[in-house]
Amino acid sequence: MPWSEVETTERYDEWERADGYATLRVRERADGSYVVRLDRLEQAPDGRSYRRERVGDRERADELVTDWKEAFDLSEESSR
């Protein structure tokens, strides 16, 4: 199930899973580090989950987003 970037006027980047039950967000902290967070709703077919990790730079944050998109993806069959 694909993830798509969500347009926002806030100071973070966000992606939403196609089923609408999970989002990923990256934001820069004042100290230059980044926070990556996954929020999956209780109603999601794969259940509730929340993860948050702080990393030192944007490159590592982007790697984590890629890893989490893959780890928290759903196949089309399991979302039906």
Secondary structure, 3 states (H helix, E strand, C coil): CCEEEECCCCCEEEEEECCCCEEEEEEECCCCCEEEEEEECCCCCCCCEEEEEEECCHHHHHHHHHHHHHHCCCCCHHHC
